[in-house]
């Protein structure tokens, strides 16, 4: 039998992963500007890193968002999370081109992060009333 805390671990993991992704998305361009040599080394593996992060983000977020919705149905939270994952997928697949990758990823990550924080807030709010 899983406790409420166990169920929230996926939200917490997704929040940490979102922060990691956001840090990565903002730090890599900054380091490239500061060290042009790093640009050549990083550009070859950048897309693979984004796919890897997305492969972690999607299942963790899907589990956490589903559990959150079952615990406290909030269509808005579900739309935030799914919309963010969609933007992240569009970014990494370069559907809108390389120029939009960072912007789409950052906005997507922030949406996913907000969705998981809403899940945690709803859970702590409902837990305090139990």
MIDOSE-1310 file (N, C-alpha, C; in nm, 2 decimals, decimal comma, always signed):
residues 130
xxxx	+0,08/-0,12/+0,00/+0,00/+0,00/+0,00/+0,09/+0,12/+0,00; +0,07/+0,21/-0,10/+0,15/+0,33/-0,10/+0,09/+0,45/-0,03; +0,17/+0,53/+0,03/+0,12/+0,64/+0,11/+0,11/+0,76/+0,02; +0,05/+0,87/+0,07/+0,04/+0,99/-0,01/+0,18/+1,04/-0,04
xxxx	+0,27/+1,03/+0,05/+0,41/+1,08/+0,03/+0,47/+1,00/-0,08; +0,45/+0,87/-0,09/+0,50/+0,79/-0,20/+0,45/+0,84/-0,34; +0,32/+0,87/-0,34/+0,26/+0,92/-0,46/+0,32/+1,05/-0,51; +0,36/+1,13/-0,41/+0,41/+1,27/-0,44/+0,56/+1,26/-0,49
xxxx	+0,62/+1,15/-0,47/+0,76/+1,14/-0,51/+0,78/+1,16/-0,66; +0,68/+1,12/-0,74/+0,70/+1,14/-0,88/+0,69/+1,29/-0,91; +0,60/+1,36/-0,84/+0,60/+1,51/-0,86/+0,73/+1,57/-0,82; +0,78/+1,53/-0,71/+0,91/+1,58/-0,66/+1,02/+1,55/-0,76
xxxx	+1,02/+1,43/-0,81/+1,13/+1,39/-0,91/+1,11/+1,47/-1,04; +0,98/+1,49/-1,08/+0,96/+1,57/-1,20/+1,00/+1,72/-1,18; +0,98/+1,77/-1,06/+1,02/+1,91/-1,03/+1,17/+1,92/-1,04; +1,24/+1,83/-0,98/+1,39/+1,83/-0,99/+1,44/+1,81/-1,13
xxxx	+1,38/+1,72/-1,21/+1,41/+1,71/-1,35/+1,39/+1,83/-1,43; +1,28/+1,90/-1,40/+1,24/+2,02/-1,47/+1,35/+2,13/-1,44; +1,39/+2,14/-1,31/+1,50/+2,24/-1,28/+1,63/+2,20/-1,35; +1,66/+2,07/-1,35/+1,78/+2,03/-1,42/+1,78/+2,07/-1,57
xxxx	+1,66/+2,04/-1,63/+1,65/+2,07/-1,77/+1,66/+2,22/-1,79; +1,59/+2,30/-1,71/+1,60/+2,45/-1,72/+1,74/+2,50/-1,70; +1,81/+2,45/-1,61/+1,95/+2,49/-1,58/+2,03/+2,45/-1,71; +2,01/+2,33/-1,76/+2,09/+2,29/-1,88/+2,06/+2,38/-2,00
xxxx	+1,93/+2,41/-2,02/+1,89/+2,50/-2,13/+1,94/+2,64/-2,12; +1,96/+2,69/-2,00/+2,01/+2,82/-1,99/+2,16/+2,83/-1,97; +2,22/+2,72/-1,92/+2,37/+2,72/-1,89/+2,45/+2,70/-2,02; +2,39/+2,61/-2,11/+2,47/+2,57/-2,23/+2,48/+2,70/-2,32
xxxx	+2,38/+2,77/-2,35/+2,40/+2,89/-2,44/+2,49/+2,99/-2,37; +2,48/+3,01/-2,24/+2,57/+3,10/-2,17/+2,71/+3,06/-2,18; +2,74/+2,93/-2,16/+2,88/+2,88/-2,17/+2,93/+2,89/-2,31; +2,85/+2,87/-2,41/+2,89/+2,89/-2,55/+2,93/+3,03/-2,58
xxxx	+2,85/+3,13/-2,53/+2,89/+3,27/-2,55/+3,02/+3,30/-2,48; +3,04/+3,24/-2,36/+3,16/+3,27/-2,29/+3,28/+3,20/-2,34; +3,26/+3,08/-2,40/+3,37/+3,00/-2,44/+3,34/+2,94/-2,58; +3,37/+3,01/-2,69/+3,33/+2,96/-2,82/+3,39/+2,82/-2,85
xxxx	+3,50/+2,78/-2,79/+3,55/+2,65/-2,82/+3,45/+2,54/-2,76; +3,39/+2,58/-2,66/+3,29/+2,48/-2,60/+3,17/+2,46/-2,70; +3,14/+2,56/-2,78/+3,03/+2,54/-2,88/+3,05/+2,42/-2,97; +3,17/+2,41/-3,02/+3,20/+2,30/-3,11/+3,19/+2,16/-3,04
xxxx	+3,23/+2,16/-2,91/+3,23/+2,03/-2,84/+3,08/+2,00/-2,80; +3,00/+2,10/-2,76/+2,87/+2,07/-2,72/+2,77/+2,05/-2,83; +2,79/+2,11/-2,94/+2,69/+2,11/-3,05/+2,66/+1,96/-3,10; +2,76/+1,88/-3,09/+2,74/+1,74/-3,15/+2,65/+1,66/-3,06
xxxx	+2,66/+1,68/-2,93/+2,58/+1,60/-2,84/+2,45/+1,67/-2,78; +2,43/+1,79/-2,82/+2,32/+1,86/-2,76/+2,18/+1,80/-2,78; +2,15/+1,76/-2,90/+2,02/+1,70/-2,93/+2,00/+1,57/-2,86; +2,11/+1,49/-2,85/+2,10/+1,36/-2,77/+2,07/+1,39/-2,63
xxxx	+2,13/+1,49/-2,57/+2,10/+1,52/-2,43/+1,95/+1,56/-2,41; +1,90/+1,64/-2,50/+1,76/+1,68/-2,49/+1,67/+1,56/-2,51; +1,69/+1,47/-2,60/+1,61/+1,35/-2,61/+1,62/+1,27/-2,49; +1,74/+1,25/-2,43/+1,75/+1,18/-2,30/+1,67/+1,24/-2,19
xxxx	+1,68/+1,37/-2,17/+1,60/+1,44/-2,07/+1,45/+1,42/-2,09; +1,41/+1,43/-2,22/+1,27/+1,41/-2,25/+1,22/+1,27/-2,22; +1,31/+1,17/-2,25/+1,27/+1,03/-2,22/+1,26/+1,01/-2,07; +1,32/+1,08/-1,99/+1,30/+1,08/-1,84/+1,18/+1,16/-1,80
xxxx	+1,16/+1,27/-1,86/+1,05/+1,37/-1,82/+0,91/+1,31/-1,85; +0,90/+1,25/-1,97/+0,76/+1,21/-2,01/+0,70/+1,10/-1,92; +0,77/+0,99/-1,90/+0,71/+0,89/-1,81/+0,69/+0,94/-1,66; +0,79/+1,01/-1,61/+0,78/+1,05/-1,47/+0,66/+1,15/-1,46
xxxx	+0,66/+1,25/-1,55/+0,55/+1,34/-1,55/+0,41/+1,28/-1,58; +0,41/+1,19/-1,67/+0,28/+1,12/-1,70/+0,22/+1,05/-1,57; +0,31/+0,98/-1,50/+0,27/+0,91/-1,38/+0,22/+1,01/-1,27; +0,30/+1,11/-1,25/+0,27/+1,21/-1,15/+0,15/+1,29/-1,18
xxxx	+0,13/+1,33/-1,31/+0,01/+1,41/-1,35/-0,11/+1,32/-1,34; -0,10/+1,20/-1,38/-0,22/+1,11/-1,37/-0,26/+1,09/-1,22; -0,16/+1,06/-1,14/-0,19/+1,04/-1,00/-0,25/+1,17/-0,93; -0,19/+1,28/-0,97/-0,24/+1,41/-0,92/-0,39/+1,43/-0,96
xxxx	-0,42/+1,40/-1,09/-0,55/+1,42/-1,14/-0,65/+1,32/-1,07; -0,61/+1,20/-1,05/-0,70/+1,11/-0,98/-0,72/+1,15/-0,83; -0,62/+1,21/-0,77/-0,63/+1,25/-0,63/-0,71/+1,38/-0,62; -0,69/+1,47/-0,71/-0,76/+1,60/-0,71/-0,78/+1,65/-0,85
xxxx	-0,89/+1,61/-0,91/-0,91/+1,64/-1,05/-0,90/+1,79/-1,08; -0,80/+1,83/-1,16/-0,78/+1,96/-1,20/-0,74/+1,96/-1,35; -0,84/+1,98/-1,44/-0,81/+1,99/-1,58/-0,70/+2,09/-1,62; -0,70/+2,20/-1,55/-0,60/+2,30/-1,58/-0,46/+2,25/-1,55
xxxx	-0,44/+2,18/-1,44/-0,31/+2,13/-1,41/-0,27/+2,02/-1,51; -0,36/+1,94/-1,55/-0,33/+1,84/-1,66/-0,30/+1,91/-1,79; -0,37/+2,01/-1,83/-0,34/+2,09/-1,95/-0,20/+2,15/-1,94; -0,17/+2,21/-1,83/-0,04/+2,27/-1,81/+0,07/+2,17/-1,84
xxxx	+0,06/+2,06/-1,77/+0,17/+1,95/-1,78/+0,18/+1,90/-1,92; +0,06/+1,86/-1,98/+0,06/+1,80/-2,11/+0,11/+1,90/-2,22; +0,06/+2,02/-2,20/+0,11/+2,13/-2,29/+0,26/+2,15/-2,28; +0,31/+2,15/-2,16/+0,46/+2,16/-2,15/+0,53/+2,05/-2,21
xxxx	+0,49/+1,93/-2,19/+0,55/+1,81/-2,25/+0,55/+1,82/-2,40; +0,43/+1,87/-2,45/+0,42/+1,88/-2,60/+0,52/+1,98/-2,65; +0,53/+2,10/-2,58/+0,63/+2,20/-2,63/+0,77/+2,15/-2,62; +0,80/+2,07/-2,52/+0,93/+2,01/-2,51/+0,96/+1,91/-2,62
xxxx	+0,86/+1,84/-2,65/+0,87/+1,74/-2,77/+0,89/+1,81/-2,90; +0,81/+1,92/-2,92/+0,83/+2,00/-3,04/+0,97/+2,06/-3,05; +1,02/+2,10/-2,93/+1,15/+2,17/-2,93/+1,26/+2,07/-2,97; +1,26/+1,95/-2,91/+1,37/+1,85/-2,93/+1,36/+1,79/-3,07
xxxx	+1,24/+1,79/-3,12/+1,23/+1,73/-3,26/+1,25/+1,83/-3,37; +1,28/+1,96/-3,33/+1,31/+2,07/-3,42/+1,20/+2,09/-3,53; +1,07/+2,06/-3,49/+0,96/+2,09/-3,58/+0,96/+2,24/-3,62; +0,98/+2,32/-3,53/+0,98/+2,47/-3,55/+1,12/+2,52/-3,59
xxxx	+1,22/+2,43/-3,60/+1,35/+2,47/-3,64/+1,44/+2,49/-3,51; +1,57/+2,49/-3,54/+1,67/+2,50/-3,43/+1,65/+2,63/-3,35; +1,61/+2,74/-3,42/+1,60/+2,87/-3,36/+1,51/+2,88/-3,24; +1,40/+2,79/-3,25/+1,30/+2,79/-3,15/+1,32/+2,69/-3,04
xxxx	+1,43/+2,61/-3,05/+1,45/+2,50/-2,95/+1,46/+2,54/-2,81; +1,54/+2,64/-2,78/+1,56/+2,68/-2,64/+1,43/+2,75/-2,59; +1,37/+2,84/-2,67/+1,25/+2,91/-2,62/+1,14/+2,81/-2,59; +1,11/+2,71/-2,68/+1,01/+2,61/-2,66/+1,04/+2,52/-2,54
xxxx	+1,16/+2,49/-2,53/+1,20/+2,40/-2,42/+1,18/+2,47/-2,28; +1,23/+2,59/-2,28/+1,22/+2,67/-2,15/+1,07/+2,69/-2,11; +0,99/+2,73/-2,21/+0,84/+2,75/-2,18/+0,78/+2,62/-2,14; +0,81/+2,51/-2,21/+0,76/+2,38/-2,18/+0,80/+2,33/-2,05
xxxx	+0,92/+2,35/-2,01/+0,97/+2,31/-1,88/+0,90/+2,39/-1,77; +0,88/+2,52/-1,79/+0,82/+2,60/-1,69/+0,67/+2,56/-1,67; +0,60/+2,52/-1,78/+0,47/+2,47/-1,77/+0,46/+2,34/-1,69; +0,55/+2,25/-1,72/+0,55/+2,12/-1,65/+0,59/+2,14/-1,50
xxxx	+0,68/+2,23/-1,48/+0,72/+2,26/-1,34/+0,60/+2,32/-1,26; +0,52/+2,41/-1,32/+0,40/+2,47/-1,26/+0,30/+2,36/-1,23; +0,28/+2,27/-1,33/+0,18/+2,16/-1,31/+0,22/+2,07/-1,19; +0,34/+2,04/-1,18/+0,38/+1,95/-1,07/+0,38/+2,03/-0,93
xxxx	+0,41/+2,15/-0,94/+0,40/+2,23/-0,81/+0,25/+2,25/-0,77; +0,16/+2,26/-0,87/+0,02/+2,26/-0,84/-0,02/+2,13/-0,78; +0,03/+2,02/-0,83/-0,01/+1,88/-0,78/+0,04/+1,88/-0,63; +0,16/+1,92/-0,60/+0,21/+1,92/-0,46/+0,12/+2,01/-0,37
xxxx	+0,09/+2,13/-0,42/+0,01/+2,22/-0,34/-0,13/+2,16/-0,31; -0,19/+2,10/-0,42/-0,32/+2,04/-0,40/-0,31/+1,93/-0,30; -0,21/+1,85/-0,31/-0,19/+1,73/-0,22/-0,17/+1,78/-0,07; -0,09/+1,88/-0,05/-0,07/+1,93/+0,08/-0,19/+2,00/+0,14
xxxx	-0,27/+2,07/+0,05/-0,39/+2,13/+0,09/-0,49/+2,03/+0,13; -0,51/+1,92/+0,05/-0,61/+1,82/+0,08/-0,57/+1,74/+0,20; -0,43/+1,72/+0,22/-0,38/+1,64/+0,33/-0,40/+1,71/+0,46; -0,39/+1,85/+0,46/-0,41/+1,92/+0,58/-0,56/+1,93/+0,63
xx	-0,65/+1,89/+0,54/-0,79/+1,89/+0,57/-0,84/+1,75/+0,60; -0,76/+1,65/+0,59/-0,80/+1,51/+0,62/-0,81/+1,48/+0,77
